[in-house]
Amino acid sequence: MIRIYLSATLGDVEALAAGQAVTADAFMPASDDEEGEFAAFGEASQHGPVVIAADVEAGGAPVTIDDVASFHVALDDSGDLAWFATQEIDAVLLALRSTAFPT
């Protein structure tokens, strides 16, 4: 298993909530250490309002809700991302719908 970071939109989260797979832009760590993961996470956060951390067998594979480890959502312009567990997908959807982010 490898951890990837998807740069996602409201539409991607809605698809996951509906049981569909998504293939958003994925960023893979260049190394297995924390620095590699942090860099991949940071890159994903530059491209969309949601970063989805997912554990997959291979990069490029579609991601389902069962693959998702966590959601990280930009709730404001601070640059900080709020962490949500997969069980909190409804809260993620609510947060995204109440902001002016792309779908």
Secondary structure as the mmCIF struct_conf table of DSSP 4:
data_model
#
loop_
_struct_conf.conf_type_id
_struct_conf.id
_struct_conf.beg_label_comp_id
_struct_conf.beg_label_asym_id
_struct_conf.beg_label_seq_id
_struct_conf.end_label_comp_id
_struct_conf.end_label_asym_id
_struct_conf.end_label_seq_id
STRN STRN1 ILE A 2 ALA A 8
HELX_RH_AL_P HELX_RH_AL_P1 LEU A 10 ALA A 17
TURN_TY1_P TURN_TY1_P1 ALA A 18 GLY A 19
STRN STRN2 VAL A 22 VAL A 22
STRN STRN3 ASP A 25 PHE A 27
BEND BEND1 ALA A 30 ASP A 33
HELX_RH_AL_P HELX_RH_AL_P2 GLU A 34 SER A 45
TURN_TY1_P TURN_TY1_P2 GLN A 46 GLN A 46
BEND BEND2 HIS A 47 HIS A 47
BEND BEND3 PRO A 49 PRO A 49
STRN STRN4 VAL A 50 VAL A 56
BEND BEND4 GLU A 57 ALA A 58
TURN_TY1_P TURN_TY1_P3 GLY A 59 GLY A 60
BEND BEND5 ALA A 61 ALA A 61
STRN STRN5 VAL A 63 VAL A 63
HELX_RH_3T_P HELX_RH_3T_P1 ILE A 65 ASP A 67
STRN STRN6 VAL A 68 ALA A 74
BEND BEND6 ASP A 76 ASP A 76
TURN_TY1_P TURN_TY1_P4 ASP A 77 SER A 78
BEND BEND7 GLY A 79 GLY A 79
STRN STRN7 LEU A 81 PHE A 84
HELX_RH_3T_P HELX_RH_3T_P2 THR A 86 GLU A 88
HELX_RH_AL_P HELX_RH_AL_P3 ILE A 89 ARG A 97
TURN_TY1_P TURN_TY1_P5 SER A 98 ALA A 100
#
